[in-house]
């Protein structure tokens, strides 16, 4: 696996460090961030995704909260904005 560091939350303290890496072989992102709270997980489950798809979170998966400031580190195709829109 060839990982490339993309970014860490600005002004991060030593023990609180959402970070993003890119797997150069697959294009996958590896993200270290905050665990979603129980309330956030329940809200995601209430919204669901596609009809008929389980809303359970399997043991090998997790819902994480990625701070908006971290979006600038996610690779985008050429010409797409890197900052989230503020409407």
Secondary structure, 3 states (H helix, E strand, C coil): CCEEEEEECCCCECCECCEEEEECCCCCEEEECEECCHHHHHHHHHHCCCCCCCCCCCCCCCCEECCHHHHHHCCCCCCCCCCCCCC
